[in-house]
Amino acid sequence: MVNPKATTTSERSRDVLVRALRSEVDLSVRYTRRRGHATVLAREAAEEGVDVVVTLGGDGTVNEVVNGLMTAKPATVPLGVTPAERLPALATVPGGSTNVFARALGLPREWPDGTSMILEALRLGRHRTIGLGRADDRYFTFCAGFGLDAAVIHRVEQARRRGRVSTPALYFRSTAAQYFFRSDRRHPAIALERPGEVAEEELATVIIQNTAPWTYLGDREVNPNPDASFDLGLDVLALRQLRVASTTRTVTQFFSAKPDPHGKQVLRLHDVDEFTLVSSRPQAFQLDGDYLGDREKVRFTSIPAALRVIC
C-alpha cells in the first residue's frame, strides 16, 4: 500500500521498492488517493485473506492501515487463532518525514535499508506481536496527545498546507507561538479519570504513549515516557501547569540521555489499562501525529497483543 505523496520517496524509488518486493512475494500494489483511503484498502485486504500488508508512507498512513486492519471482519477465522493471527501482519517501509512507528520497531530510518530488513524478516518468518492504544473508537500505534502538543501539530499541519516543509525548526516555531500566544496557561481544564481511583484534576496538557520514544528530533529521541512499551499498557505524562520555568525544565528532561521527567508540575502513570480525559473546554486532540479536531472527552484503552508486525 503506497502513499504517492510520501515525503521522502520519489516515483523512481517507489518503483524500485515494488520490484524488490515483487521479486520475493506475490505482490498487489494499491495507491492511496485521499485521507482515509488507506483504512478502506487495508480493511478490504484483511477481508480478502491477504497474509501481509506492506505500507510505504509516514506515520499517518500506518495509522490508517492499522485502523483498517483492526476493524476488518475476515471471512473465516480458524479455531484457536489469536486475535492478532486472524489479521494480516503489517510491514512498514519508512517513507514519511519522521517515521516514529517504524523506528520504534527498530527499522532503519531510510527506506532502502528498511526494505532490506523487511525482506529478510519475510524470508525468515520473523515477526513480533505488539499492543495498540485506542482512543474512543480509533486505534493508535505510538502516541496520542490532548492539549498543547496536539495544538502544535494542528499549527504545523496548517503551515504545511500553505507550502511549508516539515522541519524541526518549523515545529520549534509552532511550539513557541502556540505556547506563548494561543494557550490558556493560567486555567488548567483537564481531568484524568481511572476506574477505582481518585481523579487527577486541573491538568494543563497530556501526552499518551504506547511505546518509546514519543517522537524524534532529527536523530535524537524525545522521551516524556521512557518506559513505555509495545508490550505493556499505556504511559501518561501530564503537566499540571504550563509555567515557563517548570515547563522548560520538564521539556529539557525529555532530551536527557537517561530521561526521567519529574517535578511538582509533572504527573506520570505507567502501564495503564484504561482512563478517560475530560476537559471543561475543548482541547486539541491528536493520534500518531495527526490532528483530529478538538474534544472535551476521550476514553483511552490499551489493546494488548493486537497486531503482528514484520521487523
C-alpha positions as YAML, in Angstrom:
chain: A
units: angstrom
residues:
- id: 1
  name: MET
  ca: [0.00, 0.00, 0.00]
- id: 2
  name: VAL
  ca: [1.69, 3.15, -1.24]
- id: 3
  name: ASN
  ca: [1.08, 6.77, -0.30]
- id: 4
  name: PRO
  ca: [2.20, 8.55, -3.51]
- id: 5
  name: LYS
  ca: [2.71, 11.75, -1.50]
- id: 6
  name: ALA
  ca: [5.13, 10.13, 0.95]
- id: 7
  name: THR
  ca: [7.64, 12.77, 2.00]
- id: 8
  name: THR
  ca: [10.97, 11.02, 1.48]
- id: 9
  name: THR
  ca: [10.34, 8.92, -1.62]
- id: 10
  name: SER
  ca: [10.06, 9.59, -5.36]
- id: 11
  name: GLU
  ca: [8.24, 7.77, -8.13]
- id: 12
  name: ARG
  ca: [11.51, 6.10, -9.12]
- id: 13
  name: SER
  ca: [12.25, 4.91, -5.60]
- id: 14
  name: ARG
  ca: [8.72, 3.56, -5.26]
- id: 15
  name: ASP
  ca: [9.22, 1.55, -8.46]
- id: 16
  name: VAL
  ca: [12.47, 0.13, -7.07]
- id: 17
  name: LEU
  ca: [10.70, -0.86, -3.86]
- id: 18
  name: VAL
  ca: [7.85, -2.54, -5.72]
- id: 19
  name: ARG
  ca: [10.27, -4.55, -7.88]
- id: 20
  name: ALA
  ca: [12.25, -5.63, -4.82]
- id: 21
  name: LEU
  ca: [9.15, -6.86, -3.01]
- id: 22
  name: ARG
  ca: [7.68, -8.46, -6.10]
- id: 23
  name: SER
  ca: [10.86, -10.49, -6.55]
- id: 24
  name: GLU
  ca: [10.21, -12.17, -3.19]
- id: 25
  name: VAL
  ca: [6.43, -12.28, -2.72]
- id: 26
  name: ASP
  ca: [3.18, -12.33, -4.66]
- id: 27
  name: LEU
  ca: [2.54, -8.59, -4.56]
- id: 28
  name: SER
  ca: [-0.52, -6.47, -5.33]
- id: 29
  name: VAL
  ca: [0.05, -2.69, -5.24]
- id: 30
  name: ARG
  ca: [-2.58, -0.18, -4.18]
- id: 31
  name: TYR
  ca: [-2.14, 3.62, -4.09]
- id: 32
  name: THR
  ca: [-3.94, 5.82, -1.59]
- id: 33
  name: ARG
  ca: [-5.90, 8.66, -3.17]
- id: 34
  name: ARG
  ca: [-7.18, 10.69, -0.25]
- id: 35
  name: ARG
  ca: [-7.16, 10.89, 3.52]
- id: 36
  name: GLY
  ca: [-8.78, 7.79, 4.98]
- id: 37
  name: HIS
  ca: [-8.35, 5.74, 1.80]
- id: 38
  name: ALA
  ca: [-5.65, 3.53, 3.35]
- id: 39
  name: THR
  ca: [-8.14, 2.44, 6.02]
- id: 40
  name: VAL
  ca: [-10.56, 1.23, 3.35]
- id: 41
  name: LEU
  ca: [-7.84, -0.57, 1.39]
- id: 42
  name: ALA
  ca: [-6.41, -2.28, 4.49]
- id: 43
  name: ARG
  ca: [-9.84, -3.46, 5.61]
- id: 44
  name: GLU
  ca: [-10.52, -4.91, 2.15]
- id: 45
  name: ALA
  ca: [-7.12, -6.65, 2.14]
- id: 46
  name: ALA
  ca: [-7.80, -8.27, 5.52]
- id: 47
  name: GLU
  ca: [-11.24, -9.44, 4.46]
- id: 48
  name: GLU
  ca: [-9.79, -10.88, 1.25]
- id: 49
  name: GLY
  ca: [-7.36, -13.02, 3.25]
- id: 50
  name: VAL
  ca: [-4.09, -11.24, 2.44]
- id: 51
  name: ASP
  ca: [-1.16, -12.53, 4.56]
- id: 52
  name: VAL
  ca: [0.89, -9.32, 4.86]
- id: 53
  name: VAL
  ca: [0.09, -5.66, 4.26]
- id: 54
  name: VAL
  ca: [3.12, -3.54, 3.41]
- id: 55
  name: THR
  ca: [2.94, 0.25, 3.72]
- id: 56
  name: LEU
  ca: [5.14, 2.86, 2.10]
- id: 57
  name: GLY
  ca: [4.39, 6.17, 3.76]
- id: 58
  name: GLY
  ca: [4.61, 8.01, 7.03]
- id: 59
  name: ASP
  ca: [3.01, 7.54, 10.43]
- id: 60
  name: GLY
  ca: [-0.34, 8.84, 9.19]
- id: 61
  name: THR
  ca: [-0.51, 6.12, 6.53]
- id: 62
  name: VAL
  ca: [0.43, 3.48, 9.12]
- id: 63
  name: ASN
  ca: [-2.31, 4.70, 11.46]
- id: 64
  name: GLU
  ca: [-4.94, 4.49, 8.74]
- id: 65
  name: VAL
  ca: [-3.83, 0.98, 7.74]
- id: 66
  name: VAL
  ca: [-3.86, -0.22, 11.36]
- id: 67
  name: ASN
  ca: [-7.39, 1.10, 11.79]
- id: 68
  name: GLY
  ca: [-8.45, -0.71, 8.63]
- id: 69
  name: LEU
  ca: [-6.92, -3.97, 9.82]
- id: 70
  name: MET
  ca: [-8.32, -3.73, 13.34]
- id: 71
  name: THR
  ca: [-11.88, -3.07, 12.14]
- id: 72
  name: ALA
  ca: [-11.84, -5.79, 9.45]
- id: 73
  name: LYS
  ca: [-14.01, -8.89, 9.66]
- id: 74
  name: PRO
  ca: [-12.17, -11.75, 7.93]
- id: 75
  name: ALA
  ca: [-14.48, -14.25, 6.24]
- id: 76
  name: THR
  ca: [-13.08, -17.30, 8.03]
- id: 77
  name: VAL
  ca: [-11.25, -17.49, 11.34]
- id: 78
  name: PRO
  ca: [-9.86, -20.96, 12.27]
- id: 79
  name: LEU
  ca: [-10.43, -22.21, 15.81]
- id: 80
  name: GLY
  ca: [-7.61, -21.49, 18.24]
- id: 81
  name: VAL
  ca: [-6.37, -18.46, 16.31]
- id: 82
  name: THR
  ca: [-5.39, -15.46, 18.42]
- id: 83
  name: PRO
  ca: [-6.85, -12.02, 17.65]
- id: 84
  name: ALA
  ca: [-3.54, -10.90, 16.11]
- id: 85
  name: GLU
  ca: [-3.25, -14.06, 13.98]
- id: 86
  name: ARG
  ca: [-6.67, -13.57, 12.41]
- id: 87
  name: LEU
  ca: [-5.36, -10.43, 10.66]
- id: 88
  name: PRO
  ca: [-2.61, -9.85, 8.10]
- id: 89
  name: ALA
  ca: [0.78, -8.94, 9.51]
- id: 90
  name: LEU
  ca: [1.92, -5.35, 8.96]
- id: 91
  name: ALA
  ca: [5.24, -4.42, 7.36]
- id: 92
  name: THR
  ca: [6.16, -0.73, 7.36]
- id: 93
  name: VAL
  ca: [8.63, 0.79, 4.92]
- id: 94
  name: PRO
  ca: [9.52, 4.25, 6.23]
- id: 95
  name: GLY
  ca: [8.56, 6.96, 3.74]
- id: 96
  name: GLY
  ca: [7.46, 9.92, 5.85]
- id: 97
  name: SER
  ca: [9.37, 12.77, 7.44]
- id: 98
  name: THR
  ca: [9.79, 11.24, 10.92]
- id: 99
  name: ASN
  ca: [8.62, 7.59, 10.79]
- id: 100
  name: VAL
  ca: [8.30, 7.19, 14.56]
- id: 101
  name: PHE
  ca: [6.48, 3.86, 14.42]
- id: 102
  name: ALA
  ca: [8.94, 2.18, 12.08]
- id: 103
  name: ARG
  ca: [11.95, 3.47, 14.01]
- id: 104
  name: ALA
  ca: [10.43, 2.42, 17.35]
- id: 105
  name: LEU
  ca: [10.25, -1.10, 15.91]
- id: 106
  name: GLY
  ca: [13.97, -0.93, 15.20]
- id: 107
  name: LEU
  ca: [13.72, -0.42, 11.45]
- id: 108
  name: PRO
  ca: [16.35, 1.78, 9.76]
- id: 109
  name: ARG
  ca: [15.41, 5.37, 9.05]
- id: 110
  name: GLU
  ca: [15.98, 5.18, 5.28]
- id: 111
  name: TRP
  ca: [13.51, 3.26, 3.13]
- id: 112
  name: PRO
  ca: [16.07, 1.15, 1.15]
- id: 113
  name: ASP
  ca: [17.56, -0.22, 4.39]
- id: 114
  name: GLY
  ca: [14.09, -0.71, 5.82]
- id: 115
  name: THR
  ca: [13.04, -2.64, 2.73]
- id: 116
  name: SER
  ca: [16.06, -4.95, 3.02]
- id: 117
  name: MET
  ca: [15.29, -5.66, 6.67]
- id: 118
  name: ILE
  ca: [11.64, -6.41, 5.91]
- id: 119
  name: LEU
  ca: [12.56, -8.76, 3.05]
- id: 120
  name: GLU
  ca: [14.93, -10.61, 5.34]
- id: 121
  name: ALA
  ca: [12.22, -10.90, 8.01]
- id: 122
  name: LEU
  ca: [9.74, -12.24, 5.45]
- id: 123
  name: ARG
  ca: [12.23, -14.87, 4.27]
- id: 124
  name: LEU
  ca: [12.92, -15.96, 7.85]
- id: 125
  name: GLY
  ca: [9.31, -15.73, 9.02]
- id: 126
  name: ARG
  ca: [10.33, -13.21, 11.67]
- id: 127
  name: HIS
  ca: [7.70, -11.04, 13.35]
- id: 128
  name: ARG
  ca: [6.59, -9.74, 16.73]
- id: 129
  name: THR
  ca: [3.18, -9.09, 18.24]
- id: 130
  name: ILE
  ca: [2.54, -5.64, 19.67]
- id: 131
  name: GLY
  ca: [-0.14, -3.92, 21.68]
- id: 132
  name: LEU
  ca: [-2.01, -0.87, 20.44]
- id: 133
  name: GLY
  ca: [-3.79, 2.03, 22.04]
- id: 134
  name: ARG
  ca: [-7.38, 3.01, 21.34]
- id: 135
  name: ALA
  ca: [-8.92, 6.44, 21.79]
- id: 136
  name: ASP
  ca: [-12.71, 6.09, 21.75]
- id: 137
  name: ASP
  ca: [-13.17, 4.05, 18.55]
- id: 138
  name: ARG
  ca: [-9.86, 4.81, 16.83]
- id: 139
  name: TYR
  ca: [-6.61, 2.89, 17.24]
- id: 140
  name: PHE
  ca: [-3.12, 4.37, 17.52]
- id: 141
  name: THR
  ca: [0.31, 2.83, 17.35]
- id: 142
  name: PHE
  ca: [2.73, 5.03, 19.29]
- id: 143
  name: CYS
  ca: [1.25, 8.22, 20.76]
- id: 144
  name: ALA
  ca: [-1.71, 10.46, 21.43]
- id: 145
  name: GLY
  ca: [-1.99, 13.98, 22.76]
- id: 146
  name: PHE
  ca: [-4.65, 16.10, 24.41]
- id: 147
  name: GLY
  ca: [-3.81, 19.78, 24.70]
- id: 148
  name: LEU
  ca: [-0.61, 21.61, 23.81]
- id: 149
  name: ASP
  ca: [1.20, 19.03, 21.68]
- id: 150
  name: ALA
  ca: [-1.92, 18.38, 19.59]
- id: 151
  name: ALA
  ca: [-2.41, 22.13, 19.10]
- id: 152
  name: VAL
  ca: [1.19, 22.39, 17.88]
- id: 153
  name: ILE
  ca: [0.59, 19.57, 15.39]
- id: 154
  name: HIS
  ca: [-2.51, 21.40, 14.15]
- id: 155
  name: ARG
  ca: [-0.46, 24.56, 13.64]
- id: 156
  name: VAL
  ca: [2.25, 22.62, 11.76]
- id: 157
  name: GLU
  ca: [-0.35, 20.96, 9.52]
- id: 158
  name: GLN
  ca: [-1.77, 24.37, 8.66]
- id: 159
  name: ALA
  ca: [1.72, 25.61, 7.78]
- id: 160
  name: ARG
  ca: [2.35, 22.57, 5.57]
- id: 161
  name: ARG
  ca: [-0.88, 23.19, 3.68]
- id: 162
  name: ARG
  ca: [0.50, 26.65, 2.94]
- id: 163
  name: GLY
  ca: [3.56, 25.04, 1.40]
- id: 164
  name: ARG
  ca: [5.95, 24.96, 4.36]
- id: 165
  name: VAL
  ca: [8.31, 22.00, 4.71]
- id: 166
  name: SER
  ca: [8.15, 19.89, 7.87]
- id: 167
  name: THR
  ca: [11.42, 20.57, 9.73]
- id: 168
  name: PRO
  ca: [12.49, 20.69, 13.39]
- id: 169
  name: ALA
  ca: [12.65, 24.49, 13.04]
- id: 170
  name: LEU
  ca: [9.01, 24.62, 11.96]
- id: 171
  name: TYR
  ca: [7.99, 22.55, 14.99]
- id: 172
  name: PHE
  ca: [10.03, 24.76, 17.30]
- id: 173
  name: ARG
  ca: [8.48, 27.98, 15.99]
- id: 174
  name: SER
  ca: [5.00, 26.46, 16.08]
- id: 175
  name: THR
  ca: [5.50, 25.30, 19.67]
- id: 176
  name: ALA
  ca: [6.71, 28.71, 20.81]
- id: 177
  name: ALA
  ca: [3.84, 30.51, 19.08]
- id: 178
  name: GLN
  ca: [1.23, 28.13, 20.46]
- id: 179
  name: TYR
  ca: [2.66, 28.18, 23.98]
- id: 180
  name: PHE
  ca: [3.07, 31.95, 24.35]
- id: 181
  name: PHE
  ca: [0.17, 33.31, 22.30]
- id: 182
  name: ARG
  ca: [-2.59, 30.71, 21.98]
- id: 183
  name: SER
  ca: [-2.56, 28.66, 25.20]
- id: 184
  name: ASP
  ca: [-4.63, 29.43, 28.29]
- id: 185
  name: ARG
  ca: [-1.77, 28.67, 30.66]
- id: 186
  name: ARG
  ca: [-3.49, 30.09, 33.76]
- id: 187
  name: HIS
  ca: [-6.54, 27.82, 33.89]
- id: 188
  name: PRO
  ca: [-5.81, 24.05, 33.59]
- id: 189
  name: ALA
  ca: [-9.01, 22.41, 32.41]
- id: 190
  name: ILE
  ca: [-8.32, 18.67, 32.06]
- id: 191
  name: ALA
  ca: [-9.17, 15.84, 34.46]
- id: 192
  name: LEU
  ca: [-7.85, 12.28, 34.20]
- id: 193
  name: GLU
  ca: [-10.25, 9.64, 35.48]
- id: 194
  name: ARG
  ca: [-9.41, 5.97, 36.16]
- id: 195
  name: PRO
  ca: [-11.71, 3.20, 37.43]
- id: 196
  name: GLY
  ca: [-11.43, 2.89, 41.19]
- id: 197
  name: GLU
  ca: [-9.00, 5.84, 41.51]
- id: 198
  name: VAL
  ca: [-9.35, 9.45, 42.61]
- id: 199
  name: ALA
  ca: [-9.45, 11.73, 39.57]
- id: 200
  name: GLU
  ca: [-6.36, 13.82, 38.77]
- id: 201
  name: GLU
  ca: [-7.75, 17.30, 38.14]
- id: 202
  name: GLU
  ca: [-6.51, 20.65, 36.85]
- id: 203
  name: LEU
  ca: [-4.12, 19.27, 34.26]
- id: 204
  name: ALA
  ca: [-2.91, 21.58, 31.50]
- id: 205
  name: THR
  ca: [-1.84, 19.10, 28.81]
- id: 206
  name: VAL
  ca: [-1.48, 15.32, 28.48]
- id: 207
  name: ILE
  ca: [0.84, 13.09, 26.43]
- id: 208
  name: ILE
  ca: [-0.01, 9.40, 25.99]
- id: 209
  name: GLN
  ca: [2.48, 6.82, 24.71]
- id: 210
  name: ASN
  ca: [2.16, 3.22, 23.57]
- id: 211
  name: THR
  ca: [5.93, 2.93, 23.07]
- id: 212
  name: ALA
  ca: [9.09, 4.96, 23.45]
- id: 213
  name: PRO
  ca: [10.23, 7.31, 22.11]
- id: 214
  name: TRP
  ca: [7.37, 9.79, 21.77]
- id: 215
  name: THR
  ca: [8.98, 11.29, 18.67]
- id: 216
  name: TYR
  ca: [12.34, 12.16, 17.15]
- id: 217
  name: LEU
  ca: [14.06, 15.47, 16.59]
- id: 218
  name: GLY
  ca: [16.28, 14.52, 13.69]
- id: 219
  name: ASP
  ca: [18.23, 11.53, 15.01]
- id: 220
  name: ARG
  ca: [17.55, 12.38, 18.65]
- id: 221
  name: GLU
  ca: [14.88, 10.60, 20.66]
- id: 222
  name: VAL
  ca: [12.33, 12.66, 22.61]
- id: 223
  name: ASN
  ca: [11.17, 10.68, 25.65]
- id: 224
  name: PRO
  ca: [8.48, 12.03, 28.01]
- id: 225
  name: ASN
  ca: [7.62, 8.43, 28.98]
- id: 226
  name: PRO
  ca: [10.85, 6.43, 28.51]
- id: 227
  name: ASP
  ca: [9.41, 3.21, 29.99]
- id: 228
  name: ALA
  ca: [6.52, 2.99, 27.53]
- id: 229
  name: SER
  ca: [6.48, -0.26, 25.56]
- id: 230
  name: PHE
  ca: [4.51, -2.05, 22.84]
- id: 231
  name: ASP
  ca: [4.41, -4.96, 25.31]
- id: 232
  name: LEU
  ca: [2.71, -3.04, 28.15]
- id: 233
  name: GLY
  ca: [-0.26, -0.75, 28.70]
- id: 234
  name: LEU
  ca: [-0.28, 2.99, 28.07]
- id: 235
  name: ASP
  ca: [2.05, 5.51, 29.70]
- id: 236
  name: VAL
  ca: [0.95, 9.04, 30.53]
- id: 237
  name: LEU
  ca: [2.74, 12.30, 31.22]
- id: 238
  name: ALA
  ca: [0.67, 15.32, 32.18]
- id: 239
  name: LEU
  ca: [1.69, 18.83, 33.18]
- id: 240
  name: ARG
  ca: [-0.36, 20.46, 35.90]
- id: 241
  name: GLN
  ca: [0.75, 23.95, 34.91]
- id: 242
  name: LEU
  ca: [2.39, 25.48, 31.85]
- id: 243
  name: ARG
  ca: [4.57, 27.94, 33.69]
- id: 244
  name: VAL
  ca: [7.64, 29.00, 31.73]
- id: 245
  name: ALA
  ca: [10.28, 27.81, 34.22]
- id: 246
  name: SER
  ca: [8.75, 24.44, 35.10]
- id: 247
  name: THR
  ca: [7.70, 23.65, 31.52]
- id: 248
  name: THR
  ca: [11.16, 24.46, 30.19]
- id: 249
  name: ARG
  ca: [12.74, 22.24, 32.85]
- id: 250
  name: THR
  ca: [10.43, 19.33, 32.04]
- id: 251
  name: VAL
  ca: [10.90, 19.59, 28.28]
- id: 252
  name: THR
  ca: [14.67, 19.67, 28.79]
- id: 253
  name: GLN
  ca: [14.34, 16.39, 30.72]
- id: 254
  name: PHE
  ca: [12.72, 14.80, 27.63]
- id: 255
  name: PHE
  ca: [16.05, 15.11, 25.82]
- id: 256
  name: SER
  ca: [18.27, 13.74, 28.58]
- id: 257
  name: ALA
  ca: [20.48, 10.73, 27.88]
- id: 258
  name: LYS
  ca: [18.55, 9.00, 30.69]
- id: 259
  name: PRO
  ca: [15.21, 10.81, 30.66]
- id: 260
  name: ASP
  ca: [13.24, 10.84, 33.90]
- id: 261
  name: PRO
  ca: [10.79, 13.77, 33.76]
- id: 262
  name: HIS
  ca: [9.74, 14.76, 37.27]
- id: 263
  name: GLY
  ca: [8.76, 17.72, 39.40]
- id: 264
  name: LYS
  ca: [5.79, 19.23, 41.22]
- id: 265
  name: GLN
  ca: [4.02, 20.03, 37.96]
- id: 266
  name: VAL
  ca: [4.54, 16.56, 36.44]
- id: 267
  name: LEU
  ca: [2.13, 13.61, 36.66]
- id: 268
  name: ARG
  ca: [3.36, 10.29, 35.25]
- id: 269
  name: LEU
  ca: [1.48, 6.99, 35.03]
- id: 270
  name: HIS
  ca: [2.97, 3.73, 33.77]
- id: 271
  name: ASP
  ca: [1.34, 0.66, 32.17]
- id: 272
  name: VAL
  ca: [-2.26, 1.88, 32.41]
- id: 273
  name: ASP
  ca: [-5.11, -0.25, 31.01]
- id: 274
  name: GLU
  ca: [-7.74, 2.46, 30.69]
- id: 275
  name: PHE
  ca: [-8.53, 6.05, 31.59]
- id: 276
  name: THR
  ca: [-10.64, 8.96, 30.41]
- id: 277
  name: LEU
  ca: [-9.65, 12.58, 29.82]
- id: 278
  name: VAL
  ca: [-12.37, 15.14, 30.42]
- id: 279
  name: SER
  ca: [-11.99, 18.87, 29.85]
- id: 280
  name: SER
  ca: [-14.16, 21.84, 30.79]
- id: 281
  name: ARG
  ca: [-13.31, 23.37, 27.40]
- id: 282
  name: PRO
  ca: [-12.41, 21.81, 24.03]
- id: 283
  name: GLN
  ca: [-8.81, 20.62, 23.70]
- id: 284
  name: ALA
  ca: [-6.81, 19.84, 20.58]
- id: 285
  name: PHE
  ca: [-6.53, 16.08, 20.08]
- id: 286
  name: GLN
  ca: [-4.03, 14.05, 18.05]
- id: 287
  name: LEU
  ca: [-3.23, 10.42, 17.34]
- id: 288
  name: ASP
  ca: [0.09, 9.26, 15.86]
- id: 289
  name: GLY
  ca: [0.94, 12.81, 14.85]
- id: 290
  name: ASP
  ca: [-2.33, 13.66, 13.07]
- id: 291
  name: TYR
  ca: [-4.61, 16.38, 14.44]
- id: 292
  name: LEU
  ca: [-8.18, 15.04, 14.73]
- id: 293
  name: GLY
  ca: [-10.04, 18.11, 15.94]
- id: 294
  name: ASP
  ca: [-10.94, 19.45, 19.37]
- id: 295
  name: ARG
  ca: [-12.57, 17.26, 22.01]
- id: 296
  name: GLU
  ca: [-13.94, 17.65, 25.53]
- id: 297
  name: LYS
  ca: [-13.77, 13.94, 26.40]
- id: 298
  name: VAL
  ca: [-11.72, 10.95, 25.16]
- id: 299
  name: ARG
  ca: [-11.61, 7.42, 26.60]
- id: 300
  name: PHE
  ca: [-8.28, 5.61, 26.21]
- id: 301
  name: THR
  ca: [-7.76, 1.85, 26.42]
- id: 302
  name: SER
  ca: [-4.77, -0.43, 25.93]
- id: 303
  name: ILE
  ca: [-5.27, -3.33, 23.50]
- id: 304
  name: PRO
  ca: [-2.61, -5.97, 24.29]
- id: 305
  name: ALA
  ca: [-1.15, -8.36, 21.68]
- id: 306
  name: ALA
  ca: [-3.29, -6.76, 18.98]
- id: 307
  name: LEU
  ca: [-1.22, -6.89, 15.80]
- id: 308
  name: ARG
  ca: [1.66, -8.81, 14.21]
- id: 309
  name: VAL
  ca: [4.40, -6.67, 12.67]
- id: 310
  name: ILE
  ca: [7.29, -7.66, 10.41]
- id: 311
  name: CYS
  ca: [10.56, -6.25, 11.70]
...
